[in-house]
């Protein structure tokens, strides 16, 4: 079902259509665009508050810029729904984040207006600066704009990029979308700094006067620009009683301005278009703007609320009729508190995802022992390493996909020093509708090659709890990966026990074929075995639990007994669990036909997890089909 756009929005397929409207129609266009986003997300789900907060900014940018020739980069991309709708994808927008439909993030191969693929935060300034340098080199005088939220500004990469941009002499505009909110509330000194600037009435009043002068620069000649810059800098220092962070990086700072005044934004962007060099525009916005429940309610809840009643604001929740297994992340959160209550050495760390990882449970129960360090994965790991040198045991919880950003710190700062940091990798395997930027496809491969690091994956909630306990007493680097979504055991709070490191278990005795699974994907193997049993087939199933170290005793048993082996993992086949089993088999002189099931050497797009598992052939039916093919081969031969 397609949502019907408003009368003006219905006439806009591209930014060129937008430009045909007089400026006095932009307010109505913004209103229609906001309603269109609300109507779609309420029915189909998706990210919500961030896109509502930048409706006016989105319209103003496409009204002033000559996109796609001018290069517009959206940081993370949660806020790019309005951009997608205005750039030729309005009629397909109902397929957003659906298997085979539009991506939930900007994507280069989806549209020429998506100049850079995003999904991880804090990359926009670096990307836009690279584009600007390339344009300068090619003598192509186009505009380059990076739109970055205040939450993404806490990522170190953004500061590295601004430091470079300040000496680049490029035509780069950074727009700071400041809503005092990322997915969870922002933390750190930068938040306080931006709040100080935003709330200074004296500075804002003076700033308005400076803007009026700036608009008349052309009448006074080029020397006036230098004069006003110095005067403006002096005013900032005097009024705010501190030097301006951005101007100390040699970025001309403008703002703060009302990010919901589309008419003013258009004029500002036109003015800034004519000012050369790197500059930053500070826009103050409200996340969820224009939709009451999102604007005044819990901003974390309305970041991606799922489907809801757009009239009442009621978020639809499925009410199960039977006891349900909890989310793996919640098992982590509650178990960490349980462990910490018994062990004073245990601490919790997350880079800006306390609700997504459920570390917020510990932050509430033990606020002095749980830390949200902002969007700073590298810092999170080394911060954890620092605590570990002092006898503490930090549990560093990072999404698998985001852990890629801190790989050097895992190696250098934790594993080379053999420090007792427990890495809990949430969203391991396919992340679902967030797509390839969020899939945790590579952690098995990139972790198992690192010395001193134990690499484990629980098949269920009980094993997750036990592996967490094992990691807390292990005394060295320890990683645990688990998927997004619910587990399989409603009565999950089982007694804690230590699992011998490197020990798997036999789930099911069998014949002809052995299935070796790693992690929660092993529950698919259980389903497959039940289906095959009805057909008279009896494969064996082993839950390996550890990919490093592998259970050598269990593998000796497998390869002594079976000549047909299937490995199953929710991770990349290149260098993953199946590769580790093959290496072990060759090193120990065994010969067998091994079929590896997992994520192929390809980019797998977005969709429901089961849809992606089915596409890659390791859903329950895919596992069963592989067993059948091997058993038929055995019987024929």
N, C-alpha and C positions, 0 to 999 in steps of 0.2 A: 504494500500500500504506500503510495506516494503522498506526501503532505503538500497541500496547496499553498503556494507562496502568496504574499500580499500583492496588490496590483502593481506597485512599482518594482518590487523584487522580481516579479514574474517577467519583467522586461529586461532583466540583467542576466546575461550569460557570461560576459567577460567584463573586465575593468573598462574596456572601451565603451561598453553600454552604460556603465556607471557614470562615466565622464559626460555623457550626453545630457544628464540632468543638471538643472541649475542648482547652485549651492543651497538655496532655500528648501530643497527637497531632501537634503541629506538626513535631517532629523527623522523624517518619516521612513526613509530607507533603513536607518538604523533600527527603528522600532520594528519594522517588518522582518529584518534580519534576525533580531533577537527573538521574536515570536516564532520564526521558522526553526531556530535552534531548539527552543523550548519544546515545540510540538514534536520534532523528530526525536530528541533524546528521551522525552517522556514515554514515547512509544517503543523506541528501539534500544535505548540505553546508550552509554558512552560517557566520555568526559564532558563536564557540564560547566561548572563555575568559572573555570579559566576562560573559556571562549566567550561567555556572557560579559566578562569583565573587559574585553578588548574589542567589543563591537564597534564603538565609535572610532577607536584607533585604527582598526582594520579598514573601515570605510574611508577614513581620511587618507591613509597610506595609498590605497589603490586609486583614490581620486586625484592625488597629487603626483604620485610616481608614475613613470611610464613602464609599468610592469608588462611583460616579463623581461624587457630589456634592462630596466633597473632591477637590481638584485635584492630580493627581500628574503631574509633568513629568520625563521621563527625558532627560538630556543625551545628544546624539548618537543614542542608541537601540540601539547594539550590544548593550547589556546587558538589553534589554527582552523577551527571549524568554519568560522565566518569567512576566512580566506579561501577555503575550499569551495564554499557556496558561491562566492563572487567570481571564481575563476573556472567556470565551465562544468562544475560537478554538482550543481544544485539538484538536478533531476535524478542523480545517482546517489544522493546523500543518504537515502534510507538504507543503503547497503553498507554504510560505514561500519567497519569492524566486523562485518559478517564474512564468513568463509567465501572467498571468491569475489568479494566486494571491495569498496574503497578502504584504504588503510586509515587507521585512526590518527596517523601522523603524516606530515609532509613527506613526499617520496618522489625522487627525481623521475623515476620511470612512469609515474602516474600522471604527471603534469609538468609542462614547461614552466609553470609558475612556482613549482616547488623546486627552488634552486639548490637545496641541500637537504639530504635525508637526515632526520633527527629522531630522537627517542630518548637518548641520554642527555642529561642537562649540561649547561655551561659551555657548549661547543659553538654557539652562534657567532660570537665575536671573532674567534679564530677563523672560522669559515668565511665570514664576510670580509675580514681583513685580507685573507688570501685572495679572494675574488677582487678586492679593490687594488691590491698590488698587481695582480695580473692585468687588470684593466689599465692601470697606469703604464705598465710596461708596453701594452699594445696601443697606447695612446687613444684609449676609448673612454671618453668622459661621461661615464654613466654613474648613477647613484648606487650606493651600497648601504643597506640598512640591516642591522641586527636588532631584533626585538627580544629582550631577555628579562625574565622576571626577577624580583628581588630574592626569591628562593634560589634560583640558579646562580645568582651573583655570589652566593656563599661558596661556590665551587672554585678551587684554586685555578683551574684552567681559564676562567673568566678574567682573573687578575693578571695572569701571564699574558693573555691576549691584549688587555688594555695597556699593559706596560709596553708592549711592542707597538701597539697602535699609536701611542703618544709620540713616537719618534718616526712614524712611517710617512707622514705627509701625504696621506691618501684621502680620498673623498669618502669617508666612512662616517655614518651616523649610527650611534648606539642609542636605542630607545630602552630606557629602564622602566619596565612596567611594574610599578611599586604598589602592590596591594597588601603588603605586610603579611603575606600568606603564601606558602607553597602548598604541598599536599597536607602536611602537618604544619603547625605554627612555626615560623622562622625562629632560629636561635642565633645568638652571638652578637658581637659588637657592631657588625654592619647593620643589623636590624635597628639597633639603637641609634646609630649614626643617621640612617635614612629618616627615622622618625623625627629626630631633632631638626633636620632640614625641612621636612614636610610640615611640621607644626609651628615653624617660626613665622608668626604673622608679620613681624617687622620686616623680615627678609623678603617675604612674598610681596609685601607692598612696594618695597624698594625695587624688587625684581621686575614688577609690572612697569615701573618707570623706565628701567633699563631696556626692557623689551620695546617700549615706544621709541626710545632713542635708536635702538638697533634697527628698527624698521626703516629708519631714515638714513642709514649709513651711506647709501649711494649718493645722497645729496651733499655729503661732506667730503667725499674722497676717501682714498684708501687709508690715509693716516688716522682718520677718525676711529677705525676699527681697533687699532692698537691702543688708542687713548681710552676708549670705552672698556676694552678688555682689562686694562690696568685698574680703572675706576671700579669696575664691577668686582674684580678680585679683591680689592681693598674693602668694598662693602661687605662681601661674603665673610671675610676674616673678622671684620669689626662686629657685625651683627651676630654671626654664629659663634664667635669667640673661638674659632678653630679654622685652620686652613682647609680648603676643600679637597677631599680625597681624590676626586676625579681630576681636578685641575693640577694637582701635584703630579699626576701622571701625564700631564700635558694634553689633556682632553678638555676642549671648551665645554663648560657645563651650562645648561639652560634648564630652568625649572626651579621648583616643581610646578607643573601645570595640571589642570583638571583633565584627566584622561577621558571624561565623559562629555566634554564640550566639543562636539564634532566640528562646529564652525570655527572655533578658536584653533583646534588642532590643524585644520586645513591651512589657516593663515600661518601658523607657526612652521609647519612643514614646508610651505612655500618659501618662507624667510630662510630657513636652514638650508634649503636646497641651494641657495645663492652664497652661502658662507663656506669657503673652502676649508680643507683640513679635517682632522678627526674631532668629533664632537659627541656629546651625550645629552639627550633630552630626557628629563626625569618626569614621567607621567604618573600621577597618583590615581589609582583606579580602585574599584570595589569588586572583589570576586563574587560572581553570581548577580551582578548588577542587573536590575530590571525585573528580577523574579523574586518576589518577597521571601519565600521560604529559604531560598539559597542565599539571598543577600543578608538575611538576619539570622539564619540558622547556623548549624555546625558546618563550618567550611570544609572540614575533612570529609564529612558525610556527603556533602554536595559536590565534591571533586568529581566523583564518578558514582552517582547514586543508584544506577540501574534504572529500571522503568518506574514511573510514578504517575500519580493523578495530577495533571497540570493545574487543575482548579483548586484542589485542596492541599496539594503538596505532599500527600501521603505517598511514601515510598513503598512499593509493593514488595512484600516479602513472602516467599513460599513458606507455608506453615505445614511442616511434616506431620504425618499421622502416626509415625513410629519413631522410636529413639534414633537419632542420627549421630554418626561419627563426627567428631569435631574437625575443624580445619587444622592442618599440620602446624600452621603458624601459632594457633592458640595453644596447642599442646606444648610447643616450644615456650611460649610466654609463661604459662602456668608452671611448667616444670622448672624453668629457670628460677622462679621465685622459690619453689620448693627446695631446690638445691642450695640456693643462696641462704635460705633460712638455717640450713645445717652447716654450711661452709662459708665462713666470713671472708674467704679469699676471693669469692666469685663476684665478678662485676659484669655489667652489660653495656654494650656499645652498639650504636647504629648510626649510619649516615643519613639522617633526615627521613627515616621510614619507621618511626616508632609504632604507628598504627598498622602499617602494612606488614610489619614483622611481628607485631604483638609485644614488642619490648615495652610498650606503654604500660603493660601490666606491672612490670617491675619498676618502671619509673614512678608509678603511683604508690606502690607498696614500699619501695626503697629508693627515694629520690636522690639520695647521696651515693648510690651505687649503680646507677644506670644513666647513660649519657647519650644524648642526641647531639652529634658534632656538626650537623649541617650537611649539605651536599658535598661531602669531602671524603670519598672512599679511601684515598691514599692516607690522609691524616687519621682516619678511623683505625686503620691497620697499625700504623706506627705508634699512635697513641696507645693502642692495646699492647703493643710490644713494650712500650715504656713502662706501663703498669706491671707487665709480667716480670720485668727485671727486678721489681721490688717485692716479689713473692706473691703477687695476686694472680688470679686465673680469669682473664677477661674472656667473655663470650662475645665475639664480634659477629654481629648478624647483618649480613649483606645479601641482597638478591644476587643470584648466580651471575646474571648478565652484568650487574654493576661491579662485581668482584674483579671482572676483567680490567677495570680501571686502576686497580691497586695491586696488580700482579707483581710488579717490581718490589713493592714493600713486603709482600708475602715472602718472597725469596730472600731479599737482603736483610730485612729488619726482624723477621720472625724465624724463618727456617735455618738460615745460616748460623743464627745464634741459638737455635734449638730452644726457643722460648715457649712456654705453655699457654699459647693462645688457641682457643677453640673457635674455629670458623664455622658458623651455621649459615649455610647457603640456601636461602629461601628461593622459591620459584625456580628450582632446578628442573631441567627438561623444558617442555613446551609451556609457555606462559599464557597461551590462549589468544584472545582477541587483540592483545597489545602487539603481537606479531614479532618479527625477527629481531627488532632492536631489544626486545625483552626476553626472548627465549634463552633459557639457561642451557645452551647446547654444548658448551665447550669445557665446563669445569672439570669433568673427569679427566679429559686429555691433558689440560694444562696444569692440573694439580698432581697427577700421578707421576710426573717426571721430576718433581721437586724433592730433593733429599730431606730426610727427617720428618716429612709430612705424612700422617696417616690419612687415608682417603676412604670414607665410609658412606653408606646410604642405607637408611632403615626401610624395611618393607611395610611397616605399619607403625602406629602410634606407640605401642609398647617398645618396639626397637628404638624409636626415636628417643624416648625417655632413657632407655638403658645406654644408648650411645652417648647421650649428653652426660650422664653420670660417669661413664667410662672416660670421656674426654676430660672431665673435671679432675680426675685423679691420675690421669695418664702421665703428666709431667713434661709433655712436649707438644709440638704443633699437631693439631688434630682437626680434621674437617668432617662435617656432616652435611649431606645434601638431601633436601626433601622438596616435594613439588608444591605447586599452588593448588589450593582446594582442600577437599575433605579427605579424611582417612577412611578406615574400614572398621574400626572398633568403637562402638558406642560407649562401652564401659572401658575407657582408655586409661584410667588412672590406676595403673598396676604398680606393684612394689618395684622399687628401683634395684637393679642388680648390675654388676660389672660384667661386660662381655669381653672375654679374652681377645685382645687385638689380633685381627687377622683370622678370626674363626667364623666360618659360615655355618649353615645348618641344612639338614635334609628336610624338605617340606613334604616330599612324596617319593616313595620307592617306586621303581618302574622298570621297564625293559625297552629295548630297541633304541630309544632316543632319550637323551638327557637334556633338560632345559636348565641353563644356568642364568639366573636373573640377578640384577643388581638394583636394589631400591624398591620404591613403591610400585614400579611397573611390574614387579613380580606378581602382584594381585591379578593382573591380566593373565599371567601364566596359570594361576590357580583356576580362573574361569575357563581357560582353554582346556585344561586337563579334565575338568568336569564334563565339558562338551565331548571331548574325545573318548572319555570313559563310556559314555552312552553308545559310542560307535564301536566299542570293543578294543580301543587302543589304550595303552597304559604307559605313557611317558613318565620318566622320573623328573623331579623338580628340585633344584637346589637354590636356596637363597644365600648368595655369597656374602652379602653384607659389607665386605671390604674389597676394594679393588687394589688397595695398597696398605698393608701387604695382603697378597692373595692367600687363601687357605690351601697350602700345598697338600696337606693330608687329604682334603676333600677332592682336590683335583687329581691326585694319584688314584683315588677310588674311581672317579668319573672316567678317566682315560684308560684305566685298566679294564673297565667293564663295558664301556660304550664306544662304538666306532662312529656314531652319529650324535653330534652335539650342537645345540642351538644356544647362542648367547643373546640375551635381551637386555637392552638398556634404553633409557630415555635421555640419550646423549649422543654426541657425534660418533660415528663409526671410525673416523680417522683418528687413531691413537687412543681410542676409548677402552671400555671394559672388555669388549670382544677382542680387541687387539692385544690387550694384556694377557688374556687367556691363551691366544695363539702363540704369543711369545713364550709363555710358560711351557706350553705343549712342546714347542720346538727345542727349548733349552733342556727339557727332560727326556727327549728322544721318543716321544709318543707320536703316533700317526692316527688321525681321525678326520672325518669330514665335518668341518665346523661351519655352520651357517650363522652369520652375525645379523641380528635385527637391531635397528636403531635409526638414528637420524643420518641420512645420507649426506654426501659431500655436496650440498646444495643449500640455497637459501629457501627455507620453508616459510610461507607467508602466514597470515593470521587466520584464526578460526577457533572454534571450540577445541579443547584439548583432544577429545575423542576423535574429532574430524581429522586432526593433524596426525594422531597416532595411526588412524586408518590409512591416511594417505601414504605414510611411511611403512605400513605393513607390520606394525607391532601392536595393533589392537588385539583383543582376544581372538577374533576370527583369523587375523593375520598370523598369529602364533600357531593356532590350530592348523591352518593350511600348510604352514611350513613343516609341522610335524607329519602331517599326512603325506606330503611329498617325499620326505625322507624315509618314512616307513614303507611306502610303496616301492621305493628304490631298494630297500632292504629285502622285501619279499620277492621282488622280481629277480634280484641277483641271486 
